Amino acid sequence: MKKSLDFLYKIQKELSIFGGIGSLLDWDQKTYMPTQGAIERSDQISLISRLSHERFISEELWNHVRKLTDPDVLNKLEEKDQIVVKRLEKDIEKARKIPPDFVEELSKTTSLAYVAWQGARENNNFDRFSPHLEKIVELRKRYCEYIGLPGHPYNSLLDDFEEGMTVEKLKQAFSYLKPRLVEILGKIKDSECFNKQRDVKMNFDAENQKQLCFLLIKKMLIPSDKARLDVSTHPFTTSIGNDDVRFTTNYGRKQPLFAFFSTLHEAGHALYSLGLPKDEYKYTVISDAPSFGLHESQSRFWENMIGRSRNFWKYFYPVLQKTFTRQLRSIDLETWYFYVNQVNPSFIRIEADELTYGLHIILRFEIELALIDNNIKVSDLPGVWNEKMKELLGIVPKTDTEGVLQDMHWSVGDIGYFPTYAIGTIYATQLFHQLSQENPEVYNEIGQANFTNILSWLREHVHKHGRVMTAEDIVKNVCGEGLNSRIFISFLKDKYYPLYGV
């Protein structure tokens, strides 16, 4: 028994280190790597992926796991070891369905596709990316066949990002959200306030944006010796090790607050990664988030529930005014708060307002389902995308760069990932609702940029559990119920109807 346990923990540590190496290679490719390094980088990443997968599905590891999951042995283990063993068994059982050659092929394909996507996006040329995406879609269909979860094939993709989630559950949630989001948007667009609103047109220089972002992450208690902020085309967060988290932003977007809010969002991810269980669970499958949706709840919690609140700007708007005096001297706090929360259907998901964001996710979910069901082809995507944008948001992109090419996710093979953004947004609303009930002083604390108690609450109620429980069970333990779209819709109405005089 001890021999098997020791072997399990040894292999998990090695796999964790392999994962860190792969993450570092990926982070470098998306930040500072010379573009001509793409071919060799794809070979490097695919080799690491293959070696990790082969080790994870090896007969030796599987035999040790099977010994420990024997009921007579399992019941003699300490609770911590039981949790690790049962989680490992489930993960390995799933991974063993995937041939190592397939893992290597997918990894190499997506590494090259990411570079092609960057070029296609910069040159507004979908045809440049289309052949790569066709191959990715076919590979993901094969993946569904390998995994073979019950129900819709897309369930096998969803489960990688949101364990236990199904097409049926999502359709139910989105069938509730979609008409209500469209209804709220319609009422706001019919309001006098909406028809009078104007974009606040201003440019913030990159260096001052950078200083504000670094002030923000300092206030958010991001430890500078365990995390760093850099620049990439598409903001993201990744963990290189237990005490090494990298996240990025972009200072060059037209939207003046893009860098600030993307930093706020990614810093939420970084805080969660740094708060995951270490100590006895360090280097194990438990020291990770149970789902991408719960991870996203942490970024949306900081971005929306805190960063788009009136109290947050009571502290940060004077700082912003001092930094950009010329642009902001004639704009008062209430006007600025309205601007930050202005509803304005836009083409770009990561620039979308809080209300319309969910419609961007539903659009992508419907397209992904249609691709997996063979109801549309990759070559149809630009047209289908534009039709759905018109249907849901009433606007049509003029270019593919601001349409179908805007997200990196498909280029890295993440079909099935987008729904987690909606799930995370709903979870974030539920978590903040619960926090505010337990600590009514939270609003004053936000107004002073004092986030110590908020972070402690998240650490205690969400971060520390890692994968000991599912995401839904964690939310149930905190809020008394799982995913609840109604709380999210109520929150939107309570916030936006008064703003727009509806």
C-alpha positions as CSV (number, residue, x, y, z in Angstrom):
1,M,0.0,0.0,0.0
2,K,2.8,2.5,1.0
3,K,4.7,1.6,-2.2
4,S,1.7,2.4,-4.4
5,L,0.9,5.6,-2.5
6,D,4.5,6.8,-2.8
7,F,4.5,6.0,-6.5
8,L,1.3,8.0,-7.0
9,Y,2.6,11.1,-5.3
10,K,6.0,10.8,-7.1
11,I,4.3,10.6,-10.6
12,Q,1.8,13.4,-9.8
13,K,4.8,15.7,-8.9
14,E,6.5,14.8,-12.1
15,L,3.4,15.5,-14.1
16,S,2.8,18.8,-12.3
17,I,6.4,19.8,-13.3
18,F,5.7,18.7,-16.9
19,G,2.6,20.8,-16.9
20,G,4.6,23.8,-15.7
21,I,7.1,23.4,-18.5
22,G,4.3,23.2,-21.1
23,S,2.7,26.3,-19.6
24,L,5.9,28.2,-19.7
25,L,6.4,27.3,-23.4
26,D,2.9,28.4,-24.1
27,W,3.2,31.6,-22.2
28,D,6.4,32.5,-24.0
29,Q,4.8,31.8,-27.4
30,K,1.9,34.2,-26.6
31,T,4.1,36.9,-25.2
32,Y,7.8,37.2,-26.3
33,M,8.7,34.4,-28.6
34,P,9.9,35.4,-32.1
35,T,7.3,34.5,-34.7
36,Q,9.7,32.3,-36.6
37,G,10.0,30.1,-33.6
38,A,6.5,28.7,-34.1
39,I,7.4,25.5,-35.9
40,E,10.0,24.4,-33.3
41,R,7.8,25.5,-30.5
42,S,5.0,23.3,-31.8
43,D,7.4,20.4,-31.7
44,Q,8.4,21.2,-28.2
45,I,4.9,21.6,-26.8
46,S,3.6,18.5,-28.6
47,L,6.5,16.4,-27.2
48,I,5.8,17.6,-23.6
49,S,2.1,16.9,-24.1
50,R,2.8,13.4,-25.4
51,L,5.3,12.5,-22.6
52,S,2.9,13.8,-20.0
53,H,0.0,11.8,-21.4
54,E,2.0,8.6,-21.8
55,R,3.1,8.8,-18.2
56,F,-0.4,9.6,-17.0
57,I,-2.0,6.6,-18.8
58,S,0.9,4.1,-18.2
59,E,0.0,0.6,-17.1
60,E,2.3,1.0,-14.1
61,L,0.5,4.0,-12.7
62,W,-2.9,2.5,-13.5
63,N,-2.0,-0.7,-11.7
64,H,-1.0,1.2,-8.6
65,V,-4.2,3.2,-8.7
66,R,-6.3,0.0,-9.1
67,K,-4.6,-1.6,-6.1
68,L,-5.4,1.5,-3.9
69,T,-9.1,1.7,-5.1
70,D,-9.8,-1.8,-4.0
71,P,-12.4,-1.2,-1.2
72,D,-10.4,-3.2,1.4
73,V,-7.4,-1.0,0.8
74,L,-9.1,2.3,0.1
75,N,-10.9,2.2,3.5
76,K,-7.6,1.9,5.3
77,L,-6.2,5.1,3.7
78,E,-6.2,8.5,5.4
79,E,-9.0,10.7,4.1
80,K,-6.6,12.9,2.2
81,D,-5.2,9.9,0.4
82,Q,-8.6,8.6,-0.4
83,I,-9.6,11.9,-2.0
84,V,-6.5,11.9,-4.2
85,V,-6.8,8.3,-5.2
86,K,-10.4,8.5,-6.2
87,R,-9.8,11.7,-8.2
88,L,-6.8,10.1,-9.9
89,E,-8.8,7.0,-10.8
90,K,-11.5,9.1,-12.5
91,D,-9.0,11.3,-14.4
92,I,-6.9,8.4,-15.6
93,E,-9.8,6.3,-16.6
94,K,-10.9,9.2,-18.9
95,A,-7.3,9.9,-20.2
96,R,-6.7,6.3,-21.1
97,K,-9.4,6.6,-23.8
98,I,-7.1,9.0,-25.7
99,P,-4.3,7.6,-27.8
100,P,-0.9,9.3,-27.2
101,D,-0.6,9.9,-31.0
102,F,-3.8,11.8,-30.9
103,V,-2.6,14.0,-28.1
104,E,0.6,14.8,-29.9
105,E,-1.3,15.5,-33.2
106,L,-3.8,17.8,-31.5
107,S,-1.0,19.7,-29.6
108,K,1.0,20.3,-32.7
109,T,-2.0,21.3,-34.7
110,T,-3.2,23.8,-32.2
111,S,0.3,25.3,-31.7
112,L,0.5,26.0,-35.4
113,A,-3.1,27.1,-35.6
114,Y,-2.6,29.7,-32.9
115,V,0.1,31.4,-35.0
116,A,-2.1,31.2,-38.1
117,W,-5.0,32.7,-36.1
118,Q,-2.8,35.7,-35.1
119,G,-1.8,36.3,-38.7
120,A,-5.4,35.9,-40.0
121,R,-6.7,38.3,-37.3
122,E,-4.1,40.9,-38.0
123,N,-4.8,40.7,-41.8
124,N,-8.6,40.2,-41.6
125,N,-8.2,37.0,-43.6
126,F,-10.4,34.1,-42.4
127,D,-9.2,31.9,-45.2
128,R,-5.7,32.0,-43.7
129,F,-7.1,30.3,-40.5
130,S,-9.9,28.2,-42.0
131,P,-7.8,25.1,-42.9
132,H,-6.3,25.0,-39.4
133,L,-9.8,25.3,-37.8
134,E,-11.2,22.6,-40.1
135,K,-8.5,20.2,-38.9
136,I,-9.2,21.2,-35.2
137,V,-12.9,20.6,-35.6
138,E,-12.3,17.1,-37.1
139,L,-9.9,16.3,-34.3
140,R,-12.4,17.4,-31.6
141,K,-15.0,15.2,-33.2
142,R,-12.6,12.3,-33.0
143,Y,-12.1,13.2,-29.3
144,C,-15.8,13.0,-28.7
145,E,-15.8,9.5,-30.2
146,Y,-12.9,8.5,-27.9
147,I,-14.5,9.8,-24.7
148,G,-18.0,8.7,-25.6
149,L,-20.0,10.3,-22.8
150,P,-23.8,9.6,-22.9
151,G,-26.0,12.0,-24.8
152,H,-24.8,14.6,-27.2
153,P,-21.2,14.3,-28.5
154,Y,-20.6,17.8,-27.3
155,N,-20.9,16.5,-23.7
156,S,-17.5,15.0,-24.1
157,L,-16.0,18.4,-24.8
158,L,-18.0,20.2,-22.1
159,D,-16.9,17.8,-19.5
160,D,-13.2,18.7,-19.9
161,F,-14.0,22.2,-18.9
162,E,-17.1,21.9,-16.7
163,E,-17.3,18.4,-15.2
164,G,-20.9,17.0,-15.1
165,M,-22.3,19.7,-17.4
166,T,-24.3,18.6,-20.4
167,V,-25.9,20.0,-23.5
168,E,-29.3,19.4,-22.0
169,K,-28.5,21.4,-18.8
170,L,-26.9,24.2,-20.9
171,K,-29.8,24.5,-23.2
172,Q,-32.1,24.7,-20.2
173,A,-30.0,27.5,-18.7
174,F,-29.6,29.4,-21.9
175,S,-33.2,29.0,-23.0
176,Y,-34.0,30.9,-19.7
177,L,-31.2,33.5,-20.2
178,K,-31.4,34.2,-23.9
179,P,-35.0,35.7,-24.2
180,R,-34.6,37.6,-20.9
181,L,-31.2,39.2,-21.9
182,V,-32.8,40.1,-25.3
183,E,-35.8,41.5,-23.4
184,I,-33.7,43.6,-21.0
185,L,-31.6,44.9,-23.9
186,G,-34.7,45.8,-25.9
187,K,-36.2,47.8,-23.0
188,I,-32.9,49.7,-22.5
189,K,-32.6,50.4,-26.2
190,D,-36.1,51.8,-26.2
191,S,-35.3,54.2,-23.2
192,E,-34.7,57.9,-23.6
193,C,-31.4,57.5,-21.7
194,F,-30.0,55.0,-24.2
195,N,-30.9,57.1,-27.2
196,K,-29.2,60.1,-25.6
197,Q,-26.0,58.3,-24.5
198,R,-22.8,59.0,-26.3
199,D,-19.4,57.2,-26.2
200,V,-16.8,58.9,-24.1
201,K,-14.1,59.2,-26.7
202,M,-10.6,59.5,-25.2
203,N,-7.2,58.1,-25.5
204,F,-5.1,57.0,-22.5
205,D,-1.4,56.7,-23.2
206,A,0.0,53.2,-22.7
207,E,2.5,54.1,-20.0
208,N,0.0,55.6,-17.7
209,Q,-2.4,52.7,-18.3
210,K,0.4,50.4,-17.2
211,Q,1.0,52.3,-14.0
212,L,-2.7,52.2,-13.2
213,C,-2.8,48.4,-13.8
214,F,0.1,47.8,-11.5
215,L,-1.5,50.0,-8.8
216,L,-4.7,47.9,-9.3
217,I,-3.0,44.5,-8.8
218,K,-1.1,45.8,-5.8
219,K,-4.4,46.9,-4.2
220,M,-5.8,43.4,-5.1
221,L,-3.0,41.9,-3.0
222,I,-1.3,40.1,-5.9
223,P,2.1,39.2,-4.5
224,S,4.8,40.5,-6.8
225,D,7.2,37.6,-5.9
226,K,4.6,35.0,-7.1
227,A,3.0,36.6,-10.1
228,R,3.8,38.9,-13.0
229,L,1.8,41.0,-15.5
230,D,2.8,41.1,-19.2
231,V,1.3,41.9,-22.6
232,S,-0.3,39.6,-25.2
233,T,-2.7,39.9,-28.1
234,H,-5.4,38.2,-26.1
235,P,-5.2,38.5,-22.3
236,F,-4.8,35.2,-20.4
237,T,-3.6,33.6,-17.2
238,T,-1.4,30.5,-16.7
239,S,0.3,28.8,-13.8
240,I,4.0,27.8,-14.3
241,G,4.2,26.5,-10.7
242,N,2.6,26.7,-7.3
243,D,4.2,30.1,-6.7
244,D,4.6,31.3,-10.3
245,V,1.5,32.7,-12.0
246,R,1.6,34.7,-15.2
247,F,-1.2,36.9,-16.5
248,T,-1.4,39.4,-19.3
249,T,-3.3,42.5,-20.6
250,N,-3.1,44.7,-23.7
251,Y,-2.6,48.5,-23.6
252,G,-3.2,49.1,-27.3
253,R,-6.9,48.6,-27.7
254,K,-9.2,51.5,-28.7
255,Q,-11.4,51.1,-25.6
256,P,-9.7,53.3,-23.0
257,L,-10.4,51.0,-20.1
258,F,-9.7,47.7,-21.9
259,A,-6.3,47.2,-20.2
260,F,-7.7,48.1,-16.8
261,F,-10.6,45.7,-16.9
262,S,-8.7,42.9,-18.5
263,T,-6.1,43.2,-15.8
264,L,-8.8,43.2,-13.2
265,H,-10.3,40.1,-14.8
266,E,-7.0,38.2,-15.2
267,A,-5.9,39.1,-11.7
268,G,-9.0,37.4,-10.4
269,H,-7.8,34.2,-12.1
270,A,-4.3,34.7,-10.7
271,L,-5.6,35.1,-7.1
272,Y,-7.6,31.9,-7.5
273,S,-4.6,30.0,-8.8
274,L,-2.4,31.3,-6.0
275,G,-5.1,30.3,-3.4
276,L,-5.6,26.7,-4.5
277,P,-4.7,24.1,-1.9
278,K,-1.0,23.5,-1.4
279,D,0.5,21.8,1.7
280,E,-0.7,18.2,1.8
281,Y,-2.2,18.5,-1.7
282,K,0.7,20.2,-3.4
283,Y,1.7,18.6,-6.7
284,T,-1.6,16.5,-6.7
285,V,-4.6,16.5,-8.9
286,I,-6.5,18.2,-6.1
287,S,-4.5,21.4,-6.3
288,D,-6.4,22.7,-9.2
289,A,-9.8,24.3,-9.9
290,P,-12.7,21.8,-10.2
291,S,-13.9,23.6,-13.4
292,F,-13.2,26.4,-15.7
293,G,-16.6,27.9,-14.8
294,L,-15.6,28.3,-11.2
295,H,-12.3,29.7,-12.3
296,E,-14.1,32.2,-14.4
297,S,-16.4,33.1,-11.5
298,Q,-13.4,34.4,-9.8
299,S,-12.3,36.7,-12.6
300,R,-15.9,37.9,-13.3
301,F,-16.4,38.4,-9.5
302,W,-13.5,41.0,-9.5
303,E,-14.2,42.4,-12.9
304,N,-18.0,42.9,-12.6
305,M,-19.2,42.6,-9.1
306,I,-16.4,44.7,-7.7
307,G,-14.9,46.6,-10.7
308,R,-18.1,47.8,-12.2
309,S,-19.6,48.9,-8.8
310,R,-20.2,52.5,-7.8
311,N,-18.2,52.0,-4.6
312,F,-15.1,50.7,-6.5
313,W,-14.9,53.9,-8.5
314,K,-15.3,56.1,-5.4
315,Y,-11.7,55.1,-4.8
316,F,-10.3,54.6,-8.2
317,Y,-12.0,57.4,-10.2
318,P,-10.1,60.2,-8.3
319,V,-6.9,58.2,-9.1
320,L,-7.9,58.0,-12.7
321,Q,-8.7,61.7,-12.8
322,K,-5.4,62.6,-11.4
323,T,-3.6,60.4,-14.0
324,F,-5.6,61.7,-17.0
325,T,-6.6,65.2,-15.9
326,R,-7.0,66.6,-19.3
327,Q,-9.4,63.9,-20.5
328,L,-11.5,63.6,-17.3
329,R,-11.5,67.0,-15.5
330,S,-15.1,67.8,-16.7
331,I,-16.5,64.3,-16.0
332,D,-18.0,63.7,-12.5
333,L,-18.2,60.4,-10.7
334,E,-21.8,59.6,-11.5
335,T,-21.2,60.3,-15.2
336,W,-18.1,58.1,-15.1
337,Y,-20.0,55.3,-13.3
338,F,-22.7,55.4,-16.0
339,Y,-20.0,55.2,-18.7
340,V,-18.3,52.2,-17.0
341,N,-21.7,50.4,-17.1
342,Q,-23.0,51.8,-20.3
343,V,-25.0,49.2,-22.4
344,N,-23.8,49.4,-25.9
345,P,-23.9,46.2,-28.1
346,S,-20.4,45.7,-29.4
347,F,-18.7,43.3,-31.8
348,I,-15.9,42.2,-29.4
349,R,-16.8,39.8,-26.6
350,I,-14.0,40.8,-24.2
351,E,-15.1,44.5,-24.7
352,A,-18.8,43.7,-24.2
353,D,-20.8,45.3,-21.4
354,E,-22.0,43.3,-18.5
355,L,-25.5,42.9,-19.9
356,T,-24.8,41.8,-23.5
357,Y,-21.8,39.6,-22.6
358,G,-23.9,36.6,-22.1
359,L,-25.4,36.9,-25.6
360,H,-21.8,36.6,-27.0
361,I,-21.4,33.3,-25.2
362,I,-24.8,31.9,-26.4
363,L,-23.8,32.8,-29.9
364,R,-20.6,30.8,-29.7
365,F,-22.3,27.8,-28.0
366,E,-24.9,27.6,-30.7
367,I,-22.2,27.7,-33.4
368,E,-20.0,25.1,-31.7
369,L,-23.0,22.7,-31.4
370,A,-23.8,23.2,-35.1
371,L,-20.2,22.4,-36.1
372,I,-20.1,19.2,-34.0
373,D,-23.6,18.3,-35.4
374,N,-22.3,18.9,-39.0
375,N,-25.1,21.4,-39.5
376,I,-22.6,24.0,-40.7
377,K,-19.1,23.9,-42.1
378,V,-16.0,25.9,-41.1
379,S,-16.3,27.8,-44.4
380,D,-19.8,28.9,-43.3
381,L,-18.6,30.6,-40.1
382,P,-18.2,34.2,-41.1
383,G,-21.7,34.4,-42.5
384,V,-23.3,32.4,-39.7
385,W,-21.5,34.5,-37.2
386,N,-22.8,37.8,-38.7
387,E,-26.4,36.4,-38.9
388,K,-26.3,35.5,-35.2
389,M,-24.8,38.9,-34.2
390,K,-27.7,40.6,-36.0
391,E,-30.3,38.3,-34.3
392,L,-29.0,38.6,-30.8
393,L,-27.3,42.1,-30.6
394,G,-28.7,43.9,-33.6
395,I,-25.3,44.7,-35.1
396,V,-23.2,43.1,-37.9
397,P,-19.4,43.1,-37.9
398,K,-17.8,44.8,-40.9
399,T,-14.7,42.6,-40.8
400,D,-13.9,39.0,-39.7
401,T,-11.3,40.5,-37.3
402,E,-14.1,42.0,-35.3
403,G,-16.3,39.0,-35.9
404,V,-15.4,35.3,-36.2
405,L,-11.6,35.8,-35.8
406,Q,-11.7,37.8,-32.5
407,D,-11.2,34.9,-30.0
408,M,-8.1,32.7,-29.8
409,H,-10.0,29.8,-28.2
410,W,-10.8,27.7,-31.3
411,S,-7.1,28.1,-32.5
412,V,-6.0,26.3,-29.3
413,G,-8.7,23.6,-29.6
414,D,-10.9,24.9,-26.8
415,I,-14.3,23.9,-28.4
416,G,-16.6,23.5,-25.4
417,Y,-14.9,26.2,-23.3
418,F,-17.1,29.2,-24.1
419,P,-20.1,28.1,-22.0
420,T,-18.0,28.3,-18.9
421,Y,-17.8,32.1,-19.3
422,A,-21.6,32.3,-18.8
423,I,-21.5,29.7,-16.0
424,G,-18.8,31.7,-14.3
425,T,-20.6,35.0,-14.6
426,I,-23.7,33.5,-13.0
427,Y,-21.7,31.9,-10.2
428,A,-19.9,35.3,-9.6
429,T,-23.3,36.9,-9.0
430,Q,-24.4,34.2,-6.6
431,L,-21.1,34.4,-4.6
432,F,-21.2,38.2,-4.3
433,H,-24.8,38.1,-3.2
434,Q,-23.9,35.6,-0.5
435,L,-20.8,37.6,0.6
436,S,-22.8,40.8,0.9
437,Q,-25.4,39.1,3.0
438,E,-22.7,37.8,5.4
439,N,-20.7,41.0,5.4
440,P,-22.8,44.2,4.7
441,E,-19.6,46.2,5.3
442,V,-18.2,44.9,2.0
443,Y,-19.5,47.9,0.1
444,N,-17.6,50.3,2.3
445,E,-14.5,48.1,2.1
446,I,-14.7,48.2,-1.7
447,G,-15.0,52.0,-1.5
448,Q,-11.7,52.2,0.3
449,A,-10.0,49.7,-2.0
450,N,-9.6,47.4,1.0
451,F,-9.9,43.9,-0.4
452,T,-8.4,42.0,2.5
453,N,-11.7,40.6,3.9
454,I,-13.0,39.9,0.4
455,L,-10.0,37.9,-0.6
456,S,-10.0,36.0,2.8
457,W,-13.7,35.1,2.2
458,L,-13.0,33.8,-1.3
459,R,-9.9,31.8,0.0
460,E,-12.0,30.2,2.7
461,H,-15.2,29.5,0.7
462,V,-13.9,28.8,-2.8
463,H,-10.1,28.7,-3.3
464,K,-9.0,26.3,-0.5
465,H,-11.2,23.4,-1.7
466,G,-9.5,22.9,-5.1
467,R,-10.9,19.7,-6.6
468,V,-12.0,18.1,-3.4
469,M,-15.5,18.9,-4.5
470,T,-17.2,19.7,-7.8
471,A,-17.8,23.3,-8.7
472,E,-21.5,23.0,-8.2
473,D,-21.0,21.5,-4.8
474,I,-18.7,24.3,-3.8
475,V,-21.3,26.9,-4.8
476,K,-24.0,24.9,-3.1
477,N,-22.0,24.9,0.1
478,V,-21.6,28.6,0.0
479,C,-24.9,29.8,-1.5
480,G,-27.3,27.0,-0.6
481,E,-27.9,26.1,-4.2
482,G,-26.1,25.4,-7.5
483,L,-26.3,27.4,-10.8
484,N,-29.1,29.9,-10.6
485,S,-29.7,32.0,-13.7
486,R,-32.6,33.8,-12.0
487,I,-30.3,35.5,-9.5
488,F,-28.2,36.8,-12.4
489,I,-31.2,38.2,-14.2
490,S,-32.6,39.8,-11.1
491,F,-29.2,41.5,-10.5
492,L,-29.1,42.9,-14.1
493,K,-32.6,44.3,-13.7
494,D,-31.9,45.8,-10.3
495,K,-28.8,47.5,-11.6
496,Y,-29.6,48.5,-15.2
497,Y,-33.2,49.5,-15.1
498,P,-32.6,52.4,-12.7
499,L,-29.5,53.4,-14.7
500,Y,-31.6,53.7,-17.8
501,G,-34.9,54.8,-16.2
502,V,-36.7,51.7,-17.3
